[in-house]
Amino acid sequence: MPSTLAAVLFDMDGTLVQTEEYWGEALFELAASLGGVMSPEARAATVGTSMRRSMEVLYADLGVERTEEQLLADATWVENRAGELMSAGIPWRPGARELLESVREAGLRTALVTTTPRHLADIVLDSIRRDLEGDPFDLTVCGDEVPARKPDPAPYLQAAAALGVDRSSCVVVEDSLVGVTSGLGAGMAVLGVPALQPVPPAPGLTLVETLAGTDVGTLAEVLAAGEHAFSPA
């Protein structure tokens, strides 16, 4: 029997809101302070990843070596700088607000599942709550609250368990390859809306150019397609 859509699990940066640009600006500024220029290819490779991975990509791109202590200091600087930029205002991604409102109006469970640490995610969440005049999420899972970060499936499995829903009834909405890999690894159907990096086709993944025009009906179709992909041959 086909599963009924019960929950939608949203990524944050680059999916719901245009905050990836802030992370990029902070990384470019750090690169300049280290005496180099971060390449567009390296920037794309950092999308959706952990701060440690982002630092590793940046250092390799610049050809510099940093100690563990320097890496931690650089990561903290990037987080703080991104937070400063976020505080100035956070725009929605096209169609994201409307999709989120549609999901809530349909009575579906919702979770925000982000690699961003809690203290920065709360800045974005406060902006979202003000815009929507309420909290649209039943649950939020941040990067510093999981045993392993994306692309590991742990964040999405943790969110589904906390919501009390079966993973086969969930749809993940993601923009990055790391996030898509996490959702598919959790055995969930994924709606991918790539922004700053390409995401190749995969079983269980439905790709769209924008969230504009998507609704609960779209998500139900994504779930059905994913169920077919994950079903035994």
Buried (B, 14 or more C-beta within 10 A) or exposed (E): EEBEBBBBBBBBBBBBBBBBBBBBBBBBBBBEEBEBEBBEEBBBBBBBBBBEBBBBBBBEBBEEEBEEEBBBEBBEBBBEBBBEBBEEEBEBBBBBBBBBEBBBEBEBBBBBBBBBBBEBBBBBBBBBBEBEEEBBBBBBBBBEEBEEBBBBBBBBBBBBEBBEBBBBBBBBBBBBBBBBBBBBBBBBBBBBBBBBBEBEEBEBBBBBEEBEEBBBEBBBBBBBBBBEBBEEE
